[in-house]
Amino acid sequence: MFQREVRKNPMLAALGMLELIFHATVRNVRKNHSNAVIGLALNILQTVILVAIFYLLFQILGMRSSAIRGDYLLYVMSGIFMFMTHIKALGAVAGCDGPTSAMMKHAPMNTFIAISAAALSSLYTQVLSASVVLYVYHAAFVPITFHDPVGVIAMLLLSWGSGVAIGTILLAVKPWAPDAVGIIAQLYQRANMIASGKMFVANAMPTSMLAMFDWNPLFHTIDQGRGFIFLNYSPHYSSYTYPLKVTLVLFLIGLMAEFFTRKHASISWGAGR
């Protein structure tokens, strides 16, 4: 019952937090299904279905001619992978354990660990799913190459980071208005089916139409990612610095808002939820 508190040096404290993040990440990966392999297979199936839907949509609407010269299916998958990474990260962080959650009653647990675990579990699942789909396509159908693989990975991470930043803001607001945050998150995810611009390339869009998309950091990462994937495409109307700046600013705002919520939130807010 009575224990003497042992002060840890900063290195041990950091290692202890990393261990907690690791275990919480594993818990989040296995949360959707008790069998991790089946959970991953379901996520891969969801990705493949979305790719197939947009492939057929492009064919029906006659939008194939507006695609980049190169592997057409890779063009479709490039947008889907970054879109899925973005919205999955947003949903995972916005839906993770907040300050009123029962998990926060345990002393080592805090919201920073919950946010980190949710973000990393989402990244792990999406990267593994994309890698499996690309490998199967490469080995069984058409060999594929990336013009700049490092740049592609950087844009995928930036898509993930922007989703984490927006999700952090929603997580901070959720204890104050949980129903409204749920609606906003759903609307944002649905709107990005079009607003992400994964069906278009910025170079082929008129200026009036471009203004409807260039506010979205995901639009920039998808367009820049295609520039790193395809040798024949050089994006002129998008930038990787814009989503990077937006991500840093939104993440900082989200952390400050989450700190304010954590200091003022009452456990009774989570009662019955």
N, C-alpha and C positions, 0 to 999 in steps of 0.2 A: 504493500500500500504506500509506504513512504520510501521514496527513492531519491538519491542525491543526483541532481542534474549535472551531467558531465558536459562541459563546454567543448565543442569541436572547433578545430581550426578551420579556416575558410576552405582549404582543400578537401577535407573530409566532409564538410557540409555540402560542397558542390557535388562530390561523388555520391553522397547520399541522395541528393535531389535527382541526379541523373538516373540512379537506380529506381527511384520512385516513378520517374517519367517512363522508364523502360517497362516496368510492370504495368503501369496504367495504360501504356500504348498497347501492350499485348492483350490486356483486358478489353480495350476498345475494338481491336481487330476481331476478337472472338465474340463480341457482344451481339452482332447481328445473327450469328449462327454458332451453335455449339461446336460444329466441325469447321475448323478454319479452312480446310481445302474446299468444302462445299460452299462456304461463304465467298471465297475467292472465285470459284467457278460461276456463281450467280452474278458476281460483279462483272466478270468477263463476258458472260452471256448478255448482260444489260448493255455493255459497250458494243458488242457485235450487233445486237438488234438495232441500236441507235445508228450505227454506221450503215447498216442495210437500209434502214428507213430513209436516211438522207441520200444514199446512193440512188434509190428508186425515185425519190423526190426530184433529184437533179435530172434524172432521165426523163421523167414525166413532164417537168416544166421546161425542158430543153435548155438547161443552164450549163450543160457540159462544155459548151463552146467558150464560156467565160472563165473556165478553170485555167490553171497554170499549165504550160506545156511541160509534160512529164507524166509520171504515174498518176492516173486519175483517182484511183482508190486511196493512194497515199495522201493526195490532196484532201479528200474527204476525212480520212482518219486524223490528219493533223489538226483540223479544227475540232473534231469530236473529242480527242484526247485532252486537249487543253481546256475545252469547255467543261468536260466531266471533272477534271482535276480541280478547276475553279469552284464549281458549284458544290462538289462533294466536300471540299475543304470548308467552304462557307457553312454548309449544313451541319458538318461535324462539330465545328467550333461553336456555332450558335446553339446547338443542342446539347453541349457538354454540361457537366455538373457546375452549377453556379454557386454563389455564396450562400444560398438558402437550401442547397442540397444536403441530404443526410450524409453524404460522403465527406462534407466539410467538417463534420463533428469529430473526425479522426485527426489528431494533432499533426501528423506529418503532412497531411493532405492540404493543398491550397489551390486556388483557382488558376494560378500560373501553371501548376503541374497538370491540371485538368485540360487547360487550353493547349499546352504543348503536346500532351498525349493524343488529344483528338486530332490535332493538326498532323502529327507524325503518322498516326494510324491511317488517316485518309491518304496521305502522300504514299505510304507503303503500298496500300491496296491499289491505288491508281497506277503507280509506276509498274508494279508487278503485272497488273492486267494489261497495260499497254505493251509491255515487253513480250508477254505471251502471245498477244494478238499479232504483233509485228513479226515475231519469230515464225509463227505458223504461216503467215502470209509470205514471208521471205523464203522459207524452206519448202513449202508445198505449192506455191503458185508462181510468184515473180520475185527474183532477187532484187532487193532495194538497197540504195545507198543514200546517205545524207551528205549534202555539200559541206556542212559544218556541224558535226554532232554536238560539239560543246555548246554552240549557240542554241541549238534545239533544246538541250537539257536546261540551259539557263532560262529560256522562255517558258518552259514547262514549270520550272521552279518559281518563276515570277507570276505565272498564272495561279499557282498554288498559294503563293504569298499574298497576293491581292485578295484571294478568297478568305484566307485566314484573317486578314486585317478587317475586312467587312464583317466577317463572322464575330470578331471580337467586339465590335461596336454593338451588334445585335445582342450578343450575350450580356453586355453591360446594361442594355435597356430592358432586357427581358423580365427581370424581377419587378420592374415598374409597370410594364404593360405586356404581359406574356401573350395575350391573344393577338394584339396588334403586331407584335414582332413576328409571330408565326405567319400572319397574313403577308407582311412585308417580305419575309424571306421567300415565301412561295411565289409571290408576284415577281420578285427579282430573278429567281431561278427560271421561271417561265418566260419572262421577258428576254432573258439572255439567249433563249433559243433563236431569237432573231437579232437582238441588239449586239450579240457578240461578233456578228459579221462573219461567222464561219462559212457562210454560203457565198461570200463575195471576196474579192481581193480589192484592196484599197486603190491600187493603181488604175483599175477599170471602172471605178465609181465616179459619177459626176460630183462636182463640188457641193451642190445643193444636198445631195444624198449623203455625202461624206460627213457633213455637219451633224447628221443624226446618229452617227456611230462613234466619232472620234473622242467623245467624252468618256467612253467605256475603256478602262485599262485592259480588259480582256480582248477587245478588238485589236489593240496595238500588239499584244503578245502573240495572238494568233497570226496576224499579218507578218510580224517580224519573224516568227517561227517558220513560216513558209519561205521567207527569204533565206533562212539558214538551211532549210531542207532542200530547196530546188536551186539548181545552178542558174536557171533561166529567169529567175524572178528576183528583182531588186526593189524592195518596198521604198517608195518615196513619200508617202503620205501618212506614215506611222512612225513611231519612235519607241525604243525600249526605255528611254530615260523618263518619259511621262508616266508609264505604269509603275516604274521604280519609285519615283517621287510620291505618287499618289499612295502607293502601298505603305511607304514609311510614314507619311503624314496620317493616314487612316489608322495605322497600327498604333501610333503614338496617342492619337485621340481615343482609340479603343481602350488602351491600357489605363489612361487617365480616367475615363468614364467608368471602367471596371473597378478601379481603386475607390472612386467616390461611391459606387454602388455597394461595394464590399463593406465600407465603413458605415453605411446608413441602412443596409438591408436588415430586415427582421426575419428570424426563422419562421415566424408565423405566416409570412408571405407564401412560404412553400407548403403550408399545411393543406392537405387535400389534393395536392397536385402530384 
